Amino acid sequence: MGILGMNQVLALAVFKVLFSINTVHGIGVNWGTQSSHLLPPPTVVKLLRDNGIQKLKLFDAESSILKALSGSGIEVMVGIPNEMLSSLANSMDAAERWVEKNVSAFVSSNSVDIRYVAVGNEPFLPTLNGTFVGVTFPALRNIQAALIKAGLGSRVRVTIPFNANVYQSSTENPSTGNFRPEIHDLMVQIVSFLSLNGGIFTINIYPFISLYNDPNFPVEYAFFDGYSSPINDNGRIYTNVFDANYDTLVWALQGTGYGNLTIVVGEIGWPTDGDRNANIVNAQRFNQGFLFHMNTGTPMKPGPLDVYLFSFIDEDAKSIQPGNFERHWGIFNYDGNPKYNLSLGSNNNGLVPASNVGYLNRRWCVLSPSANPEDPQFGPSVSYACANADCTSLGYETSCPNLNAQGNASYAFNSYYQRNNQLDSTCQFPNLSVVTTSDPSVGTCKFNIMIRTTNPVNSGFSLEPSIGLVQVLVFLLALFVVV
């Protein structure tokens, strides 16, 4: 080995030592912003700090959010949406402009503690049909080069948040783990690049999805308080699916020769509505159990884990294509109120709610007492309201399971009315709706009042079909069986 080669090895060793010193274990959260009414960024940053959140993962690089994080002391992972990967992969100039605008400007001028750049989000999902397979790695390389050129190569690390289906096991034992055959060679290239450049491997693991997708999945295996039939993998005992999943990745990395690559759990959590298993009790049980468990680690990786809970606040405008539960992952409601008691370690007294949140007036839009469910406008009106608002709390074993057809209509009308800031014109369903000042909530079924916000929303009423209306009509047919 020549002198130049030795110098490169020494530089790389120092580089890795510096990054290991800067690695801080702690509780992180994901903050998604697909909401009709966002809490003001300063309010959310205060909420993060009040609850002792040390790390934040974002799905983009919204400037108002990054400005609000200035001087907060919160470590930030900024994201690059999948739709931008192609341009970044094909243009070094585009990568440099992105880094300058979304990283350099905030690190140097606004004291935002950006630690990671997430290049894409689960870009190798099979449902994406390979759209981003060819551009993700080139985009990663260009962003890394842009960070180095900007003088941030030793401060900001790169990663790609992957879904756990990038690897698999030929048996129930984690020790047979390997990357998916069709992307195996590409994953090895990415892993090698991350290792050489001080990057991290970010993985999203969802025991809830395992339970949701498989009716035969053992429920207790999804949680952390004991399972009567644990897996014994050559003496390593697995009593929960998270440990087994995580260690499958560890074995896959070891099989490629990169077993020491830092792993970060980018998303993990449990939803509270929209499915029979998505409820407050299960979410509290899972998240609290995981928060205690994260300090223990897994059989293959004992010790504290770096994790980001998914998610911080509910998002009522997320796609429900994966399931109605998608809008209910938050440990906080849309208004910053905690859904359940949760100890994050530094706040043993439970979650602290958001402060100084403003609400719209105490008014609800409901089905008029004189309305006739046989009215030909009844079904289309309710369908329209649901298609343009949020009816994911309606359905079998959800938070609003026992409403009749009239109750479902009231819930749909109110959701649309609140989504549109209580505009009078949005509670004028023909001969069907009326505004009331009496709270129509029943038991666990809450008829929300929306928060005050400057977010623009679409308003107005029309019976023109909208995107997703057919799917909503199918969904509502089941609801209107009960009268």
N, C-alpha and C positions, 0 to 999 in steps of 0.2 A: 504494500500500500504506500502510495506516495504521500508527500507532505500535504498536497491539496486535499487528497482523500481523507487524511487524518484530521485536517482542520474542519472538514465538513462534518465528520462524525462527532468531533468535540462540540461544534456549534449546535448540532442537532441535540446532543445530550443536554447542553445548557438550556436550550429551548424547551425541552420537555420538563426539566427541573423547574424552570420558571412557571410553566403552566401548572405543574402539580402544586406549587406553592399557592397559586392563585385560585385553585379549585376549592370552593366552599360548599360543604354539605348544608342543606337547609331545605325548607319547604318552599316550593314554587307553585305558581298557579298559571293557567292559561286564561287570557282575557280575550275573548272573541267579541266582535262588534257587529254581528249580524242581527241587529235589533231595530225595531221601529222607533224606540225612544231610548236613546243612550243616556246613562248618567253622565254628567259633565266629567271630563277627564280629571280635573283637580279633585272632584269628589271621590272618584275611584282610587286615585293615588293615596288620598287620605285614608280611605277604607283599607287599602293594602297595608299601609303603615300601622294603622290602629290594630290590625290583626296579626302583626308580626311577620307578614309575608316578606321574604328576603329576595325572592327571584320571580321574574315575570316573563312569560312567553307570549309573544304577539304573533299574529298571522300575517301582518304586513308591517309597514313602517309609517303609519299615519302621523303627520307632523304635530298635530294638536296633542296627541297622546304623548309623544316623545318630549314635547316641550313641558308638559305637565310633570313628567318624570325627572326633570332637571333638578339636581341636588337632592333627590329623594334617598339616595343610597341603595336603591333597589337595583339588583343585577338584571339586565334586560337581554332577552333573545329576540331580535327582530326577524320577521319572516319575509320571504319573497314568494308571492303567489305562483302557483304552477303556470298560470297563463303568461308569466314573464320569462319563463325559462328559455324559450326558444330564442328570443332576442338577446338575452344575456349569453347564451351558448354561442351565438353566431357573431357577436360583436364585443371585442375587448373594450372599445370605447363606451358601449352601453353599460358594461359592468363597472367601469371606472366612474361613469356619471352616477350610477346607482349608489355606489359606495360613498362618493363625495356628498350626494344629497341626503342620504338616509343614515349614514354612519359618521363620517368625518365631521359634518356640520354640527352634529349633536354632541359628539364626544369632545370636540375642541371648544365649542362656543357655549354649550348649555350644560356641561357637566352631567351628561347622561351616561350612566355606567353600562354601556353596551358591551356585553361579553361574547355574544354569539350571533352569527348570522345563519338562519335556517333557510337553506336553498330548496324551495319547494315544500310541499306538504303531502306526504304519502303518495309520491308520484308514481309508484309502481303497483298501485292497486289494480287487480285484474279487471275491475269494472271500468277502468280508464282505457282499456284496450290498447295498451302500449303507447299511448299518445306522447308520453313524456320520457319514455325509456331512452331514446336516442339523444336527448338534450340535457338531461339532468346532470350527468357527470361533466360535460363540457362547461355548463353554467357554473358548477361548483369550482372547477379549475380557474375559470375567469374571475370569479368573485374572490377566490383566494389570492390570485395574482394582483387584483385591484387593491385588496387590503394591504398587501406587502408594499405596493407602490405608494399607497397613502401613508405609509409609516405605521400601520396598525397591525402588522403581521404578528407581532409578539403580544398583542393585547386582545384582539378579537379573533375568536376561533370559528371555524366553519363546521357545518353539520347538515345532514338531511334527515328530517323526521320521517321515519319509515313506519308503516303498519307492520304488525307482527307476522303478517303472512308472507313477508319476504324470506322467511325461513320455515322449515318444517321438520318433523321427525318421522322416521319410518315406523316407529313403534310409540308406545306411550311413554317411553323413557327419554328424558332430555339428552342423554348421552349419544343418541343417534341423530342429533340435530345437524342440519346442513341448510345452506341456502337453496331456494327453489331452483330446480334444474335449468329452467329457461332464462333465468337472470343470474345464474351462479357466477359465471366469469365476470360479468359486469360488477356484481357485488364485491368480488375479490379486488377488482381494480379500485373501486371506491374506498373499500376498507384500507387498502394499501396507501392510497392517497391521504386519507384522514390520518392514518398513523404517522406518515412521514411529515405531515404539516401540523401536527399538534391538534388535530380536530377531534371531535367526539362522535360516538355512534348514538343517535337518538332513536328510541323505539317507543311506539305507542302500544300499550297492552290493555285490553278491555275484557276482563272476566265476564262482565255483563253481556257482552256480545256473544261470548261462548254459550251462555245460558239462553240468550234470545234466539240464536240460530239452531240450537239443538234441543228438542223437547226431552231427550233422554239424558241430557247433561245433569250430573248430580249437583243439586243446588248447593249443598254444604261445601263442595269443593271450590266454589267461587269465593268463599269467605275465609277468614283467618282465625276462626275460633275452634278449629278441630274438624277432622274428617275421618270417618270410621274406617275407610278403606284406602289408606295412603299408598302412594306408589313407592316401591323400593327399587331404586336404580343403582345397583351395585353398592348397596349400603347407604346411599343418600336417600333420605326419606322426604317425600313430597306430600304435604297435607293440604296444599292449595294450588290452584291452577296458575296463579301469578308466578310463584317460584319455579314451577315446571316450565312455564313459557319463557321466563327470563333466562333460565339456565340452558334451555334449548339454543338460545342465541349465543350464550357463552361457549357452548360446544361448537357451534357453527363458526364462531370467530377463532377458536383454538384450532379448528380443522384447517383454517386458511393460514395459520401461523401468526395471527394477531390477537391472541387471547388476552393481551394486556391493554388493549384499546379501551379507553374510558367509555362506559355506557351510561347514558342518561335516559330515564324514563320520561319521555316528553308529554305523554298524556295517560292518565289513569283516573277512573272515577266511576260514579254510579248515578244514573238519572233518577228523578223523583216522580215522574208522571209519564203517561203515554203508553204504558205497557203493564201487564199484570205483575211483573217483577220490579217495575220501576215505581218505587214509593219511598216515603220518608224513612220508614223503619229500615228497609234494606240499604238505603243510601247511607244513613248514619252508621249502621252496622259495618258496612264495607269500608267507608272512608276512615272511620275511627280505627277500625282494625288494621287497615293498611298503614296509617300514620304511626301506630305503635310498631308495626312489623318492619317498617322501612329502616329502622335503626338496627335491626337484627341482620338483614340481608337474606341471602339465599344459600342453599347448601354449597353451591359452587363459588359464590361471591359473598362471604360473610362480612358484616360490617355495614355502616350507614350507606344508604343509596341516595343518589341525586334524583329528585322527582319533581314533576309539575302536575298538580292535580288538574283534572278537567271536570268542571271548569269553575271559574270564579263567579260569574253572573249568568243567569239564563239569557238565551237569545231567541226571541220570539219570531225572528224572520229567517231562521235557518231552514234549509231544505229538509223536508220530511221524507225524502225518498228512502233513506235507510230505515226509517220508522218514526212514529209520532214522538218517541222519547227524545229525539235529537234536540228539541227545544228546551229540555228540562235537565241539563247536566249540572247546572250551577249549584254551588253551596249557598249562594245568595239568590234571592228573587230579583226580578227586574228592577226593583226599587232599592236594592241594597240591604234589604232585611234578611237576616239569616233564616234558612228553612228549618234548621234543626240544631241541636246542641252539638258542637264539635270542638274538641280541644286540639289546637295546633301546636301545642308544646309550650309556647311562651304565654298563651292566654288560657290558663286552666279553667277560667270562669266561663268559657264559651266564646262564641263569635260576637264581635262588636258590630252593630249596625251602622249603616251610612248616616251621616249627619246632614242636616239642612236640606233635606230632599223636599221639593215642592210637588204637590199633587194638583190635578184638575179638581173641579168642583165635585161634591158628593152627588153625582147624578149617574143614572144607569139607563140604558136603552133596553127595553124588554118587550115581549109580545103583549099586545094590547088585550085586556080582558074580553073585549068584544070581537077579537079576531076569530076567524073561522079556519081551523086547520084544513078544511076541504077547499079553501080558496085556491084557485089555480096558481096564484102568485106565491103561495106559501113555500112550497119546495124550492123553486128557483131563487126566492129571496134569501132563504137560509143558506142555500148552496153558495150564492154569491158572497154573502157575509163571511162564510168560512173560508172561501177561496182567497179572500182579500184580507183576512185577519188570522186568528189562531184558534182553532177548535180542537187542538190535540189533547185537551183535558177531557174530552167527551169520548165515551166508549166503554167497553167491557173492562172492569176492574181498574179503572183509572180514578182520578180524584173526583170526577163527576159521573159516577156509574149508574145512578138511579134516577136520573132525570127522565121525564116522559117527553113526548114530542114537543109539547109546549115549552118545557124547561130547556130543551136543546135549542129551540128557536130563540128563546130569550138570551141564552148564553152566546149564541152566534151573533145576534144583533148587538149585544153589548160589546163584544170583542171588536166588532167593526167600528162601533161608535167611539170607543176609547182609542183605537188605533188611529182614528182621524181627529183626535183632540176634541171630542165631544161637539163637533160641528152640528148645528141643527139639521142640516141637509142629510147627514148620515144616519139619522134616526127617523127617516120618512119612508120606510118600506110601505108600499101602498096598502092602506087599511089594515096594517098588521102591527105596527110598532108604536110605542109611546115612551116618553121619558118619565122616570120616576125618581124620587128622592129617598125611597125605601130600599135598603140593601137587599137584593134578592139572593144573596149567598145562602147556601144550605149545607151545613155540616162541613165536609172537606172540600166542597165545591165552592170556590171563591170567584165571585164576579168582580174582577179587578177594576180599580180606578187608575188611569194612567198617570205617569209623572209628567210634570211640566218640563219641556225641553225645547230647544231651538232647532231640533232635527226636522228637516222638511219631510212631510209625508204626503202621499196622494190622497185626495178626498173626492167626494162626490158619489152619486149612486147611479147605477145603470144595470140593466139586466143583460148587457152584452157578455158573452162568455169570456173567461179569462184563463190564463195558463193554469193548468191543474184542476179546472172546474170539473172535468169528467171524473177525475180520481176522487174529488170531494163528494160528488154526487153518489158514487159507489159507496163511499164511506158512510154517508148519511142514510142510505137506504136501510142499513142495519139499525141505525139509531131510531128511525121513525117507525119501526115495527111495533115498539111499545108506545101506547097512547095513554 
